[in-house]
Amino acid sequence: MPPTTHKALFLLDEQSHEWVIRERPVSTPGPKDLLIKITATALNPVDWKIQSLGYFVKEFPYVGGTDAAGLVEEVGSEVTNFAKGDRVLFQGWFDNPRATFQQYAVVAAEIAAKIPNTISTDQAATVALALATVVTGLYNHNPQAKSISVGFPAPWEEGGTTKFAGQPVFIIGGASSVGQYAIQVTKLSGFFPIIATASLRHEAFLKSLGATHVIDRTLSAAAIQAEVTKIGGGKPIELVYDAISLADTQPLAYDVLVPGGYLVLSLPDIIPAKKAGDNKTIVSTFGNVQTPENREVGVALYSRLTEWLETGKLVPNRVEVVHNGLAGIIDGLERMKNDQVSGTKLVAHPQETYIVNKPAGGDALVKSERSTIVTHSGGEGLYAAVDTYLVDTTWMRQVSWENRTDAMQTYQHSYTTELKVTQGTEVTVAVNVGAAFEGLSVGVDTSTKTFTTKETTSSETKTMTINVPPRSTLTFYQRQYTFRTSMFFILNAWHQEWNAGSPGGYDIERKTCTVQINSEDYLTTETELTNEGVGTVRVNTVARANNEGDRLTRKRENLTEWAKQQLSKMGI
């Protein structure tokens, strides 16, 4: 049985523009619905636009998110093709029972699809919205959808794979989530060549999806148009799909299109000047299969989606997991808003919980050293006396698989190792924090953890093959370590060492930063770890290498000029 309440990420009102985590009742599915335990939800540009620009939503408090995958928790009384425990993907809607930035949601069974074992739950969470934006914009025949679809025959309909054979298509924003599906879907329809704009670092990947040519998106509009004409070999471009649809891409899309052609926009039409009588059809798609006008094409799509994913006709977006459960969504949306995500889809884990252990006796000193900031001739130099304390270790719950069959089931799961400075990032101007942790060995209880390059100075995404025994549930955890690094500063000048003091006084200047390491350590278990209270661990400690009492303190204004400059760079 599901819980009666669960966690969700809310916008509380139209004015605050702030996401908060609150409890809400678990919704009850209707007879034709499924209740889904959401284990992965993807982030989309519309989510931050709702927050910052007020798109769509008028009723608050509002739960965000419209892309998800998870496990069937309850099955409506009239549903016969799903069972509890099935892995499914689905598209959410802009009301709280059907939203996806929460731990449980309701969806109509006819617009949900089982996830094949060939893809992960995280990958499946990237599919729904972006794919719907392409399919509804191209293949919807509903009379009420004329303004949002060009109404071409779909690949599953008569003529849908032959009518467009040999016709070129131009896709703007091929590396975007929508652009990736536009490439693959137009390939299913037989278009050729498939020409896309993107950063050239994504060229090989986009060609693996079906693009025949990738044009550097940084070229001028005139240069891009000339390249399209050249690649097309003089054939008219009768379909342009603008997956970006901003002020600088829509005019290009319009100019490339020939009279009588179709332009599909993923955002509202803002083309500044259109020529009278050019006979160019423009539609601004609304890519959600929950709407009445899109429902029929949505049902047709979802009835085929499992097979398309299983056979590789459709390849999901590449994934970057944002950790910290629902709270991680907030930082992820900010990154998207600041255009800091390219070629991948951010995915969060609403069920992600944390099992915390702290050192017995409080923060444990595990490393003490002197780090060189700058040196000068004659032996002068500025140093940081750095003490590193282990604050806690945390098992982060990432995903759970339930195998209700009598055979072993195999899944793929990806997780990322990395070091993040979560507080006090200004110290990284002078101190290489990652290098300080590379090779660090920490004794925790009866084991020793040594941090590798891929956990400290670089990062790595690891993909694991997980075998789930028959009639069992397996849960995957990744271990995170949190450290507090405290430092004071030592000046070697005038033939002796000094503690760096405060302006006008002798208080020793200090700086603290907090470091989190998502480690290579993982755990799979049939018994979920509990998250009640905080446990303790025994940690091997070291003695301090540098003590403030070993030298005199010098006021800030009495330090050397070069030392004061270095300290200023670190906000001291």
Secondary structure, DSSP 8 states (H G I E B T S, - for coil): ---SEEEEEEE--TTT--EEEEEEE-----TTEEEEEEEEEE--HHHHHHHHH--S--SSSEE---EEEEEEEEE-TT--S--TT-EEEEE--SSGGG-SSBSEEEEEGGGEEE--TTS-HHHHTTTHHHHHHHHHHHH---GGGTTT------TTSTTTTTTTTT--EEEE-TTSHHHHHHHHHHHHTT--SEEEEE-GGGHHHHHHHT-SEEEETTS-HHHHHHHHHHHHTT----EEEESS--TTTHHHHHHHS-TT-EEEESS----S---TT---EEEE----TTSHHHHHHHHHHHHHHHHHHHHTSS----EEEE-STTHHHHHHHHHHHTT---SSEEEE-TT--EEEEEETTSSEEEEEEEEEEEE-GGG-EEEEEEEEEEEEEEEEEEEEEEE-SSS-EEEEEEEEEEEEEEE-GGGGGTS-HHHHHTT-EEEETTEEEE--HHHHTS-EEEEEEEEE-TTEEEEEEEEEEEEEEEEEEEEEETTEEEEEB-TTS--B-EEEEEEEEEEEEEEEESS----SS-EEE-B-----S--GGGSEEE-GGGS-HHHHHHHHHTT-
